[in-house]
Amino acid sequence: MSERRTPDDLELLRNLLGPEGPELSCEQCFAELDRYVELELSEADPDLAVPGMRAHLEGCGACAEDHRSLRALVEAETAPE
Ligand SMILES: [Zn+2]
């Protein structure tokens, strides 16, 4: 008896693991926050790199606050003047 993964299984797995997972947890959000802010400020597309982050920030006040202060900090550090 051999077990083979069908494309459907892979699709299911991919849906479970992202990149289009519904939302990050606070822990995942915190872990990716640095990278996310850097990408935002480098005009890359952070939502492509960290899917689910924006949705989480919109739904989670604590992480949104973290995001705002980290972003302000990084902006101040990288300001041209
Ligand atoms: Zn959160």
PDB file of the backbone (N, CA, C, O) and the ligand in Angstrom, with CONECT records:
HET     ZN  A 101       1
ATOM      1  N   MET A   1       0.847  -1.196   0.000  1.00  0.00           N
ATOM      2  CA  MET A   1       0.000   0.000   0.000  1.00  0.00           C
ATOM      3  C   MET A   1       0.878   1.238   0.000  1.00  0.00           C
ATOM      4  O   MET A   1       1.657   1.473   0.924  1.00  0.00           O
ATOM      5  N   SER A   2       0.738   1.995  -1.019  1.00  0.00           N
ATOM      6  CA  SER A   2       1.567   3.192  -1.064  1.00  0.00           C
ATOM      7  C   SER A   2       0.714   4.443  -0.905  1.00  0.00           C
ATOM      8  O   SER A   2      -0.432   4.519  -1.349  1.00  0.00           O
ATOM      9  N   GLU A   3       1.313   5.388  -0.271  1.00  0.00           N
ATOM     10  CA  GLU A   3       0.592   6.624  -0.017  1.00  0.00           C
ATOM     11  C   GLU A   3       1.115   7.714  -0.944  1.00  0.00           C
ATOM     12  O   GLU A   3       2.309   8.015  -0.961  1.00  0.00           O
ATOM     13  N   ARG A   4       0.233   8.279  -1.686  1.00  0.00           N
ATOM     14  CA  ARG A   4       0.676   9.333  -2.602  1.00  0.00           C
ATOM     15  C   ARG A   4      -0.085  10.619  -2.323  1.00  0.00           C
ATOM     16  O   ARG A   4      -1.281  10.622  -2.032  1.00  0.00           O
ATOM     17  N   ARG A   5       0.635  11.665  -2.422  1.00  0.00           N
ATOM     18  CA  ARG A   5      -0.027  12.962  -2.241  1.00  0.00           C
ATOM     19  C   ARG A   5      -0.618  13.410  -3.561  1.00  0.00           C
ATOM     20  O   ARG A   5       0.089  13.514  -4.563  1.00  0.00           O
ATOM     21  N   THR A   6      -1.863  13.663  -3.561  1.00  0.00           N
ATOM     22  CA  THR A   6      -2.493  14.205  -4.747  1.00  0.00           C
ATOM     23  C   THR A   6      -2.354  15.721  -4.713  1.00  0.00           C
ATOM     24  O   THR A   6      -2.131  16.311  -3.656  1.00  0.00           O
ATOM     25  N   PRO A   7      -2.485  16.327  -5.849  1.00  0.00           N
ATOM     26  CA  PRO A   7      -2.437  17.798  -5.865  1.00  0.00           C
ATOM     27  C   PRO A   7      -3.440  18.422  -4.909  1.00  0.00           C
ATOM     28  O   PRO A   7      -3.191  19.484  -4.340  1.00  0.00           O
ATOM     29  N   ASP A   8      -4.558  17.765  -4.740  1.00  0.00           N
ATOM     30  CA  ASP A   8      -5.549  18.283  -3.808  1.00  0.00           C
ATOM     31  C   ASP A   8      -5.030  18.334  -2.378  1.00  0.00           C
ATOM     32  O   ASP A   8      -5.283  19.285  -1.638  1.00  0.00           O
ATOM     33  N   ASP A   9      -4.290  17.274  -2.004  1.00  0.00           N
ATOM     34  CA  ASP A   9      -3.705  17.259  -0.662  1.00  0.00           C
ATOM     35  C   ASP A   9      -2.730  18.408  -0.491  1.00  0.00           C
ATOM     36  O   ASP A   9      -2.724  19.093   0.532  1.00  0.00           O
ATOM     37  N   LEU A  10      -1.913  18.605  -1.502  1.00  0.00           N
ATOM     38  CA  LEU A  10      -0.927  19.675  -1.430  1.00  0.00           C
ATOM     39  C   LEU A  10      -1.598  21.030  -1.309  1.00  0.00           C
ATOM     40  O   LEU A  10      -1.174  21.901  -0.549  1.00  0.00           O
ATOM     41  N   GLU A  11      -2.638  21.172  -2.072  1.00  0.00           N
ATOM     42  CA  GLU A  11      -3.398  22.419  -2.025  1.00  0.00           C
ATOM     43  C   GLU A  11      -3.938  22.663  -0.613  1.00  0.00           C
ATOM     44  O   GLU A  11      -3.855  23.766  -0.074  1.00  0.00           O
ATOM     45  N   LEU A  12      -4.480  21.618  -0.051  1.00  0.00           N
ATOM     46  CA  LEU A  12      -5.041  21.707   1.293  1.00  0.00           C
ATOM     47  C   LEU A  12      -3.961  22.107   2.295  1.00  0.00           C
ATOM     48  O   LEU A  12      -4.166  22.969   3.149  1.00  0.00           O
ATOM     49  N   LEU A  13      -2.812  21.458   2.164  1.00  0.00           N
ATOM     50  CA  LEU A  13      -1.691  21.726   3.050  1.00  0.00           C
ATOM     51  C   LEU A  13      -1.248  23.179   2.910  1.00  0.00           C
ATOM     52  O   LEU A  13      -0.994  23.868   3.898  1.00  0.00           O
ATOM     53  N   ARG A  14      -1.165  23.616   1.687  1.00  0.00           N
ATOM     54  CA  ARG A  14      -0.729  24.980   1.428  1.00  0.00           C
ATOM     55  C   ARG A  14      -1.724  25.978   2.041  1.00  0.00           C
ATOM     56  O   ARG A  14      -1.335  27.013   2.584  1.00  0.00           O
ATOM     57  N   ASN A  15      -2.981  25.647   1.942  1.00  0.00           N
ATOM     58  CA  ASN A  15      -3.988  26.530   2.529  1.00  0.00           C
ATOM     59  C   ASN A  15      -3.878  26.581   4.043  1.00  0.00           C
ATOM     60  O   ASN A  15      -4.140  27.609   4.668  1.00  0.00           O
ATOM     61  N   LEU A  16      -3.490  25.463   4.614  1.00  0.00           N
ATOM     62  CA  LEU A  16      -3.355  25.425   6.066  1.00  0.00           C
ATOM     63  C   LEU A  16      -2.139  26.201   6.539  1.00  0.00           C
ATOM     64  O   LEU A  16      -2.178  26.862   7.577  1.00  0.00           O
ATOM     65  N   LEU A  17      -1.072  26.120   5.783  1.00  0.00           N
ATOM     66  CA  LEU A  17       0.187  26.703   6.233  1.00  0.00           C
ATOM     67  C   LEU A  17       0.408  28.108   5.717  1.00  0.00           C
ATOM     68  O   LEU A  17       1.413  28.728   6.066  1.00  0.00           O
ATOM     69  N   GLY A  18      -0.450  28.615   4.935  1.00  0.00           N
ATOM     70  CA  GLY A  18      -0.197  29.874   4.279  1.00  0.00           C
ATOM     71  C   GLY A  18       0.413  29.608   2.940  1.00  0.00           C
ATOM     72  O   GLY A  18       0.602  28.427   2.649  1.00  0.00           O
ATOM     73  N   PRO A  19       0.750  30.537   2.081  1.00  0.00           N
ATOM     74  CA  PRO A  19       0.824  31.950   2.428  1.00  0.00           C
ATOM     75  C   PRO A  19      -0.523  32.640   2.554  1.00  0.00           C
ATOM     76  O   PRO A  19      -0.581  33.836   2.839  1.00  0.00           O
ATOM     77  N   GLU A  20      -1.583  31.916   2.349  1.00  0.00           N
ATOM     78  CA  GLU A  20      -2.858  32.604   2.425  1.00  0.00           C
ATOM     79  C   GLU A  20      -3.656  32.188   3.647  1.00  0.00           C
ATOM     80  O   GLU A  20      -4.886  32.165   3.628  1.00  0.00           O
ATOM     81  N   GLY A  21      -2.947  31.865   4.692  1.00  0.00           N
ATOM     82  CA  GLY A  21      -3.598  31.560   5.954  1.00  0.00           C
ATOM     83  C   GLY A  21      -4.393  32.762   6.390  1.00  0.00           C
ATOM     84  O   GLY A  21      -4.084  33.888   6.000  1.00  0.00           O
ATOM     85  N   PRO A  22      -5.394  32.545   7.181  1.00  0.00           N
ATOM     86  CA  PRO A  22      -6.330  33.609   7.529  1.00  0.00           C
ATOM     87  C   PRO A  22      -5.669  34.756   8.282  1.00  0.00           C
ATOM     88  O   PRO A  22      -5.903  35.921   7.961  1.00  0.00           O
ATOM     89  N   GLU A  23      -4.868  34.450   9.253  1.00  0.00           N
ATOM     90  CA  GLU A  23      -4.302  35.497  10.080  1.00  0.00           C
ATOM     91  C   GLU A  23      -3.159  34.939  10.901  1.00  0.00           C
ATOM     92  O   GLU A  23      -3.124  33.746  11.199  1.00  0.00           O
ATOM     93  N   LEU A  24      -2.225  35.800  11.267  1.00  0.00           N
ATOM     94  CA  LEU A  24      -1.133  35.378  12.126  1.00  0.00           C
ATOM     95  C   LEU A  24      -1.577  35.377  13.580  1.00  0.00           C
ATOM     96  O   LEU A  24      -2.550  36.032  13.954  1.00  0.00           O
ATOM     97  N   SER A  25      -0.850  34.636  14.380  1.00  0.00           N
ATOM     98  CA  SER A  25      -1.029  34.769  15.818  1.00  0.00           C
ATOM     99  C   SER A  25      -0.193  35.954  16.287  1.00  0.00           C
ATOM    100  O   SER A  25       0.638  36.466  15.537  1.00  0.00           O
ATOM    101  N   CYS A  26      -0.410  36.386  17.517  1.00  0.00           N
ATOM    102  CA  CYS A  26       0.375  37.498  18.053  1.00  0.00           C
ATOM    103  C   CYS A  26       1.861  37.148  18.072  1.00  0.00           C
ATOM    104  O   CYS A  26       2.708  38.003  17.811  1.00  0.00           O
ATOM    105  N   GLU A  27       2.174  35.898  18.379  1.00  0.00           N
ATOM    106  CA  GLU A  27       3.572  35.489  18.420  1.00  0.00           C
ATOM    107  C   GLU A  27       4.229  35.587  17.058  1.00  0.00           C
ATOM    108  O   GLU A  27       5.344  36.087  16.916  1.00  0.00           O
ATOM    109  N   GLN A  28       3.511  35.097  16.060  1.00  0.00           N
ATOM    110  CA  GLN A  28       4.043  35.160  14.697  1.00  0.00           C
ATOM    111  C   GLN A  28       4.162  36.602  14.256  1.00  0.00           C
ATOM    112  O   GLN A  28       5.128  36.998  13.604  1.00  0.00           O
ATOM    113  N   CYS A  29       3.166  37.370  14.626  1.00  0.00           N
ATOM    114  CA  CYS A  29       3.160  38.782  14.282  1.00  0.00           C
ATOM    115  C   CYS A  29       4.389  39.458  14.864  1.00  0.00           C
ATOM    116  O   CYS A  29       5.097  40.189  14.172  1.00  0.00           O
ATOM    117  N   PHE A  30       4.634  39.206  16.140  1.00  0.00           N
ATOM    118  CA  PHE A  30       5.777  39.805  16.824  1.00  0.00           C
ATOM    119  C   PHE A  30       7.084  39.363  16.183  1.00  0.00           C
ATOM    120  O   PHE A  30       8.011  40.160  16.034  1.00  0.00           O
ATOM    121  N   ALA A  31       7.155  38.089  15.803  1.00  0.00           N
ATOM    122  CA  ALA A  31       8.374  37.552  15.219  1.00  0.00           C
ATOM    123  C   ALA A  31       8.683  38.193  13.865  1.00  0.00           C
ATOM    124  O   ALA A  31       9.847  38.312  13.484  1.00  0.00           O
ATOM    125  N   GLU A  32       7.659  38.598  13.152  1.00  0.00           N
ATOM    126  CA  GLU A  32       7.858  39.125  11.802  1.00  0.00           C
ATOM    127  C   GLU A  32       7.823  40.646  11.748  1.00  0.00           C
ATOM    128  O   GLU A  32       8.022  41.241  10.689  1.00  0.00           O
ATOM    129  N   LEU A  33       7.572  41.265  12.880  1.00  0.00           N
ATOM    130  CA  LEU A  33       7.303  42.699  12.880  1.00  0.00           C
ATOM    131  C   LEU A  33       8.481  43.520  12.343  1.00  0.00           C
ATOM    132  O   LEU A  33       8.296  44.434  11.540  1.00  0.00           O
ATOM    133  N   ASP A  34       9.690  43.182  12.795  1.00  0.00           N
ATOM    134  CA  ASP A  34      10.890  43.877  12.309  1.00  0.00           C
ATOM    135  C   ASP A  34      10.965  43.865  10.799  1.00  0.00           C
ATOM    136  O   ASP A  34      11.125  44.891  10.138  1.00  0.00           O
ATOM    137  N   ARG A  35      10.843  42.653  10.285  1.00  0.00           N
ATOM    138  CA  ARG A  35      10.965  42.450   8.846  1.00  0.00           C
ATOM    139  C   ARG A  35       9.851  43.202   8.111  1.00  0.00           C
ATOM    140  O   ARG A  35      10.067  43.819   7.068  1.00  0.00           O
ATOM    141  N   TYR A  36       8.692  43.128   8.679  1.00  0.00           N
ATOM    142  CA  TYR A  36       7.534  43.760   8.052  1.00  0.00           C
ATOM    143  C   TYR A  36       7.742  45.269   7.949  1.00  0.00           C
ATOM    144  O   TYR A  36       7.502  45.867   6.900  1.00  0.00           O
ATOM    145  N   VAL A  37       8.182  45.867   9.026  1.00  0.00           N
ATOM    146  CA  VAL A  37       8.404  47.317   9.041  1.00  0.00           C
ATOM    147  C   VAL A  37       9.510  47.698   8.057  1.00  0.00           C
ATOM    148  O   VAL A  37       9.391  48.682   7.327  1.00  0.00           O
ATOM    149  N   GLU A  38      10.578  46.915   8.047  1.00  0.00           N
ATOM    150  CA  GLU A  38      11.662  47.203   7.105  1.00  0.00           C
ATOM    151  C   GLU A  38      11.164  47.170   5.669  1.00  0.00           C
ATOM    152  O   GLU A  38      11.507  48.027   4.854  1.00  0.00           O
ATOM    153  N   LEU A  39      10.350  46.167   5.377  1.00  0.00           N
ATOM    154  CA  LEU A  39       9.817  46.046   4.022  1.00  0.00           C
ATOM    155  C   LEU A  39       8.897  47.209   3.691  1.00  0.00           C
ATOM    156  O   LEU A  39       8.924  47.744   2.583  1.00  0.00           O
ATOM    157  N   GLU A  40       8.095  47.587   4.652  1.00  0.00           N
ATOM    158  CA  GLU A  40       7.198  48.727   4.446  1.00  0.00           C
ATOM    159  C   GLU A  40       7.993  49.962   4.084  1.00  0.00           C
ATOM    160  O   GLU A  40       7.650  50.693   3.156  1.00  0.00           O
ATOM    161  N   LEU A  41       9.059  50.183   4.831  1.00  0.00           N
ATOM    162  CA  LEU A  41       9.826  51.406   4.637  1.00  0.00           C
ATOM    163  C   LEU A  41      10.715  51.325   3.410  1.00  0.00           C
ATOM    164  O   LEU A  41      11.146  52.353   2.887  1.00  0.00           O
ATOM    165  N   SER A  42      10.992  50.124   2.948  1.00  0.00           N
ATOM    166  CA  SER A  42      11.811  49.999   1.746  1.00  0.00           C
ATOM    167  C   SER A  42      10.935  49.948   0.504  1.00  0.00           C
ATOM    168  O   SER A  42      11.414  49.688  -0.600  1.00  0.00           O
ATOM    169  N   GLU A  43       9.662  50.195   0.695  1.00  0.00           N
ATOM    170  CA  GLU A  43       8.712  50.232  -0.403  1.00  0.00           C
ATOM    171  C   GLU A  43       8.601  48.911  -1.134  1.00  0.00           C
ATOM    172  O   GLU A  43       8.139  48.852  -2.274  1.00  0.00           O
ATOM    173  N   ALA A  44       9.025  47.862  -0.473  1.00  0.00           N
ATOM    174  CA  ALA A  44       8.708  46.531  -0.983  1.00  0.00           C
ATOM    175  C   ALA A  44       7.247  46.270  -0.626  1.00  0.00           C
ATOM    176  O   ALA A  44       6.573  47.136  -0.069  1.00  0.00           O
ATOM    177  N   ASP A  45       6.775  45.098  -0.944  1.00  0.00           N
ATOM    178  CA  ASP A  45       5.400  44.791  -0.594  1.00  0.00           C
ATOM    179  C   ASP A  45       5.386  43.877   0.626  1.00  0.00           C
ATOM    180  O   ASP A  45       5.528  42.661   0.494  1.00  0.00           O
ATOM    181  N   PRO A  46       5.218  44.449   1.793  1.00  0.00           N
ATOM    182  CA  PRO A  46       5.311  43.646   3.019  1.00  0.00           C
ATOM    183  C   PRO A  46       4.221  42.592   3.114  1.00  0.00           C
ATOM    184  O   PRO A  46       4.412  41.545   3.733  1.00  0.00           O
ATOM    185  N   ASP A  47       3.096  42.866   2.508  1.00  0.00           N
ATOM    186  CA  ASP A  47       1.992  41.911   2.605  1.00  0.00           C
ATOM    187  C   ASP A  47       2.242  40.667   1.789  1.00  0.00           C
ATOM    188  O   ASP A  47       1.660  39.610   2.035  1.00  0.00           O
ATOM    189  N   LEU A  48       3.120  40.810   0.809  1.00  0.00           N
ATOM    190  CA  LEU A  48       3.511  39.660   0.019  1.00  0.00           C
ATOM    191  C   LEU A  48       4.502  38.813   0.806  1.00  0.00           C
ATOM    192  O   LEU A  48       4.463  37.583   0.758  1.00  0.00           O
ATOM    193  N   ALA A  49       5.382  39.480   1.526  1.00  0.00           N
ATOM    194  CA  ALA A  49       6.409  38.782   2.280  1.00  0.00           C
ATOM    195  C   ALA A  49       5.868  38.202   3.580  1.00  0.00           C
ATOM    196  O   ALA A  49       6.288  37.127   4.008  1.00  0.00           O
ATOM    197  N   VAL A  50       4.952  38.902   4.195  1.00  0.00           N
ATOM    198  CA  VAL A  50       4.378  38.439   5.456  1.00  0.00           C
ATOM    199  C   VAL A  50       2.855  38.450   5.366  1.00  0.00           C
ATOM    200  O   VAL A  50       2.190  39.327   5.917  1.00  0.00           O
ATOM    201  N   PRO A  51       2.321  37.462   4.663  1.00  0.00           N
ATOM    202  CA  PRO A  51       0.864  37.440   4.473  1.00  0.00           C
ATOM    203  C   PRO A  51       0.146  37.263   5.805  1.00  0.00           C
ATOM    204  O   PRO A  51       0.599  36.526   6.680  1.00  0.00           O
ATOM    205  N   GLY A  52      -0.957  37.937   5.937  1.00  0.00           N
ATOM    206  CA  GLY A  52      -1.727  37.790   7.160  1.00  0.00           C
ATOM    207  C   GLY A  52      -1.393  38.855   8.194  1.00  0.00           C
ATOM    208  O   GLY A  52      -2.144  39.078   9.143  1.00  0.00           O
ATOM    209  N   MET A  53      -0.252  39.509   7.993  1.00  0.00           N
ATOM    210  CA  MET A  53       0.178  40.505   8.963  1.00  0.00           C
ATOM    211  C   MET A  53      -0.779  41.690   9.027  1.00  0.00           C
ATOM    212  O   MET A  53      -1.182  42.126  10.105  1.00  0.00           O
ATOM    213  N   ARG A  54      -1.128  42.194   7.862  1.00  0.00           N
ATOM    214  CA  ARG A  54      -1.992  43.382   7.861  1.00  0.00           C
ATOM    215  C   ARG A  54      -3.339  43.057   8.511  1.00  0.00           C
ATOM    216  O   ARG A  54      -3.877  43.837   9.297  1.00  0.00           O
ATOM    217  N   ALA A  55      -3.861  41.893   8.163  1.00  0.00           N
ATOM    218  CA  ALA A  55      -5.134  41.480   8.744  1.00  0.00           C
ATOM    219  C   ALA A  55      -5.011  41.409  10.264  1.00  0.00           C
ATOM    220  O   ALA A  55      -5.918  41.811  10.993  1.00  0.00           O
ATOM    221  N   HIS A  56      -3.884  40.894  10.725  1.00  0.00           N
ATOM    222  CA  HIS A  56      -3.710  40.789  12.169  1.00  0.00           C
ATOM    223  C   HIS A  56      -3.605  42.170  12.810  1.00  0.00           C
ATOM    224  O   HIS A  56      -4.198  42.424  13.858  1.00  0.00           O
ATOM    225  N   LEU A  57      -2.854  43.046  12.180  1.00  0.00           N
ATOM    226  CA  LEU A  57      -2.693  44.387  12.737  1.00  0.00           C
ATOM    227  C   LEU A  57      -4.018  45.123  12.796  1.00  0.00           C
ATOM    228  O   LEU A  57      -4.282  45.899  13.714  1.00  0.00           O
ATOM    229  N   GLU A  58      -4.848  44.861  11.792  1.00  0.00           N
ATOM    230  CA  GLU A  58      -6.144  45.537  11.776  1.00  0.00           C
ATOM    231  C   GLU A  58      -7.064  45.004  12.865  1.00  0.00           C
ATOM    232  O   GLU A  58      -7.946  45.711  13.355  1.00  0.00           O
ATOM    233  N   GLY A  59      -6.842  43.740  13.238  1.00  0.00           N
ATOM    234  CA  GLY A  59      -7.745  43.134  14.207  1.00  0.00           C
ATOM    235  C   GLY A  59      -7.194  43.087  15.622  1.00  0.00           C
ATOM    236  O   GLY A  59      -7.908  42.711  16.552  1.00  0.00           O
ATOM    237  N   CYS A  60      -5.926  43.466  15.796  1.00  0.00           N
ATOM    238  CA  CYS A  60      -5.302  43.301  17.103  1.00  0.00           C
ATOM    239  C   CYS A  60      -4.677  44.617  17.546  1.00  0.00           C
ATOM    240  O   CYS A  60      -3.645  45.033  17.020  1.00  0.00           O
ATOM    241  N   GLY A  61      -5.301  45.255  18.503  1.00  0.00           N
ATOM    242  CA  GLY A  61      -4.853  46.571  18.950  1.00  0.00           C
ATOM    243  C   GLY A  61      -3.444  46.561  19.520  1.00  0.00           C
ATOM    244  O   GLY A  61      -2.667  47.486  19.283  1.00  0.00           O
ATOM    245  N   ALA A  62      -3.112  45.514  20.273  1.00  0.00           N
ATOM    246  CA  ALA A  62      -1.799  45.451  20.909  1.00  0.00           C
ATOM    247  C   ALA A  62      -0.689  45.388  19.870  1.00  0.00           C
ATOM    248  O   ALA A  62       0.314  46.094  19.975  1.00  0.00           O
ATOM    249  N   CYS A  63      -0.875  44.537  18.866  1.00  0.00           N
ATOM    250  CA  CYS A  63       0.141  44.401  17.829  1.00  0.00           C
ATOM    251  C   CYS A  63       0.181  45.639  16.939  1.00  0.00           C
ATOM    252  O   CYS A  63       1.244  46.034  16.460  1.00  0.00           O
ATOM    253  N   ALA A  64      -0.977  46.242  16.724  1.00  0.00           N
ATOM    254  CA  ALA A  64      -1.023  47.463  15.931  1.00  0.00           C
ATOM    255  C   ALA A  64      -0.219  48.558  16.618  1.00  0.00           C
ATOM    256  O   ALA A  64       0.476  49.344  15.973  1.00  0.00           O
ATOM    257  N   GLU A  65      -0.329  48.588  17.923  1.00  0.00           N
ATOM    258  CA  GLU A  65       0.421  49.574  18.710  1.00  0.00           C
ATOM    259  C   GLU A  65       1.923  49.294  18.615  1.00  0.00           C
ATOM    260  O   GLU A  65       2.721  50.210  18.416  1.00  0.00           O
ATOM    261  N   ASP A  66       2.295  48.036  18.758  1.00  0.00           N
ATOM    262  CA  ASP A  66       3.697  47.639  18.600  1.00  0.00           C
ATOM    263  C   ASP A  66       4.217  48.041  17.236  1.00  0.00           C
ATOM    264  O   ASP A  66       5.316  48.577  17.091  1.00  0.00           O
ATOM    265  N   HIS A  67       3.394  47.766  16.247  1.00  0.00           N
ATOM    266  CA  HIS A  67       3.779  48.066  14.876  1.00  0.00           C
ATOM    267  C   HIS A  67       3.999  49.562  14.707  1.00  0.00           C
ATOM    268  O   HIS A  67       4.974  49.993  14.090  1.00  0.00           O
ATOM    269  N   ARG A  68       3.084  50.348  15.259  1.00  0.00           N
ATOM    270  CA  ARG A  68       3.181  51.794  15.106  1.00  0.00           C
ATOM    271  C   ARG A  68       4.456  52.323  15.762  1.00  0.00           C
ATOM    272  O   ARG A  68       5.165  53.140  15.175  1.00  0.00           O
ATOM    273  N   SER A  69       4.745  51.858  16.976  1.00  0.00           N
ATOM    274  CA  SER A  69       5.917  52.413  17.646  1.00  0.00           C
ATOM    275  C   SER A  69       7.212  51.912  17.015  1.00  0.00           C
ATOM    276  O   SER A  69       8.181  52.665  16.912  1.00  0.00           O
ATOM    277  N   LEU A  70       7.237  50.653  16.592  1.00  0.00           N
ATOM    278  CA  LEU A  70       8.441  50.154  15.927  1.00  0.00           C
ATOM    279  C   LEU A  70       8.679  50.905  14.628  1.00  0.00           C
ATOM    280  O   LEU A  70       9.811  51.248  14.287  1.00  0.00           O
ATOM    281  N   ARG A  71       7.614  51.148  13.924  1.00  0.00           N
ATOM    282  CA  ARG A  71       7.737  51.844  12.658  1.00  0.00           C
ATOM    283  C   ARG A  71       8.248  53.272  12.859  1.00  0.00           C
ATOM    284  O   ARG A  71       9.100  53.751  12.112  1.00  0.00           O
ATOM    285  N   ALA A  72       7.722  53.927  13.864  1.00  0.00           N
ATOM    286  CA  ALA A  72       8.179  55.288  14.173  1.00  0.00           C
ATOM    287  C   ALA A  72       9.666  55.276  14.527  1.00  0.00           C
ATOM    288  O   ALA A  72      10.422  56.158  14.119  1.00  0.00           O
ATOM    289  N   LEU A  73      10.067  54.266  15.288  1.00  0.00           N
ATOM    290  CA  LEU A  73      11.451  54.132  15.693  1.00  0.00           C
ATOM    291  C   LEU A  73      12.364  53.935  14.482  1.00  0.00           C
ATOM    292  O   LEU A  73      13.375  54.621  14.328  1.00  0.00           O
ATOM    293  N   VAL A  74      11.989  52.995  13.640  1.00  0.00           N
ATOM    294  CA  VAL A  74      12.816  52.684  12.475  1.00  0.00           C
ATOM    295  C   VAL A  74      12.848  53.866  11.520  1.00  0.00           C
ATOM    296  O   VAL A  74      13.880  54.158  10.916  1.00  0.00           O
ATOM    297  N   GLU A  75      11.725  54.536  11.386  1.00  0.00           N
ATOM    298  CA  GLU A  75      11.671  55.711  10.520  1.00  0.00           C
ATOM    299  C   GLU A  75      12.628  56.785  11.027  1.00  0.00           C
ATOM    300  O   GLU A  75      13.353  57.409  10.251  1.00  0.00           O
ATOM    301  N   ALA A  76      12.618  56.986  12.324  1.00  0.00           N
ATOM    302  CA  ALA A  76      13.499  57.996  12.913  1.00  0.00           C
ATOM    303  C   ALA A  76      14.957  57.617  12.684  1.00  0.00           C
ATOM    304  O   ALA A  76      15.796  58.480  12.423  1.00  0.00           O
ATOM    305  N   GLU A  77      15.251  56.331  12.781  1.00  0.00           N
ATOM    306  CA  GLU A  77      16.642  55.871  12.602  1.00  0.00           C
ATOM    307  C   GLU A  77      17.109  55.987  11.162  1.00  0.00           C
ATOM    308  O   GLU A  77      18.284  56.240  10.894  1.00  0.00           O
ATOM    309  N   THR A  78      16.183  55.801  10.249  1.00  0.00           N
ATOM    310  CA  THR A  78      16.588  55.754   8.856  1.00  0.00           C
ATOM    311  C   THR A  78      16.261  57.052   8.119  1.00  0.00           C
ATOM    312  O   THR A  78      16.438  57.144   6.904  1.00  0.00           O
ATOM    313  N   ALA A  79      15.784  58.054   8.859  1.00  0.00           N
ATOM    314  CA  ALA A  79      15.484  59.336   8.211  1.00  0.00           C
ATOM    315  C   ALA A  79      16.731  59.892   7.562  1.00  0.00           C
ATOM    316  O   ALA A  79      17.820  59.821   8.131  1.00  0.00           O
ATOM    317  N   PRO A  80      16.577  60.447   6.370  1.00  0.00           N
ATOM    318  CA  PRO A  80      17.728  60.911   5.584  1.00  0.00           C
ATOM    319  C   PRO A  80      18.521  62.021   6.268  1.00  0.00           C
ATOM    320  O   PRO A  80      19.732  62.102   6.064  1.00  0.00           O
ATOM    321  N   GLU A  81      17.900  62.865   7.059  1.00  0.00           N
ATOM    322  CA  GLU A  81      18.692  63.936   7.667  1.00  0.00           C
ATOM    323  C   GLU A  81      19.034  63.652   9.114  1.00  0.00           C
ATOM    324  O   GLU A  81      19.697  64.461   9.762  1.00  0.00           O
TER     325      GLU A  81
HETATM  326 ZN    ZN A 101      -1.703  40.489  17.987  1.00  0.00          ZN2+
END
